[in-house]
Amino acid sequence: MSSTPARVPDDLFRRLSEKLSPEQLVELTAAIALENFSARFNRAFEIEPGG
């Protein structure tokens, strides 16, 4: 999901769907998206982790 273009392989989605509820899948996806946004934002402004 963090690569460009964003893609989740069908097999990975299927395996996650077996373990997680739809609500949990949404929460996981939102957390990944937020971390991806943060990492790209920080890179654009050359902000180092912990800085």
C-alpha positions as CSV (number, residue, x, y, z in Angstrom):
1,M,0.0,0.0,0.0
2,S,3.0,2.3,0.5
3,S,4.4,1.8,-3.0
4,T,3.4,4.0,-5.9
5,P,0.9,3.2,-7.3
6,A,-0.7,1.9,-4.2
7,R,-1.6,-1.8,-4.6
8,V,-2.5,-4.6,-2.2
9,P,-2.1,-8.0,-3.7
10,D,-5.3,-10.0,-3.7
11,D,-3.7,-12.8,-1.7
12,L,-2.6,-10.5,1.1
13,F,-6.1,-8.9,1.2
14,R,-7.7,-12.3,1.4
15,R,-5.4,-13.5,4.2
16,L,-6.0,-10.3,6.2
17,S,-9.8,-10.6,5.7
18,E,-9.6,-14.0,7.2
19,K,-8.1,-12.6,10.4
20,L,-9.6,-9.1,10.7
21,S,-13.1,-7.7,10.7
22,P,-14.0,-5.0,8.1
23,E,-13.7,-2.4,10.8
24,Q,-10.2,-3.6,11.7
25,L,-9.2,-3.6,8.0
26,V,-10.3,0.0,7.7
27,E,-8.3,0.9,10.9
28,L,-5.2,-0.9,9.6
29,T,-5.5,0.8,6.2
30,A,-5.9,4.2,7.9
31,A,-2.9,3.7,10.1
32,I,-0.7,2.6,7.1
33,A,-2.0,5.6,5.1
34,L,-1.2,8.0,7.9
35,E,2.3,6.7,8.4
36,N,2.9,6.9,4.6
37,F,1.6,10.5,4.6
38,S,3.9,11.4,7.5
39,A,6.9,9.7,6.0
40,R,6.5,11.5,2.6
41,F,5.7,14.8,4.3
42,N,8.8,14.6,6.5
43,R,11.0,13.6,3.5
44,A,9.8,16.6,1.5
45,F,10.9,18.9,4.4
46,E,14.0,16.8,5.2
47,I,12.7,16.1,8.7
48,E,14.6,13.3,10.3
49,P,12.8,10.7,12.5
50,G,12.7,11.9,16.1
51,G,13.6,15.4,15.0
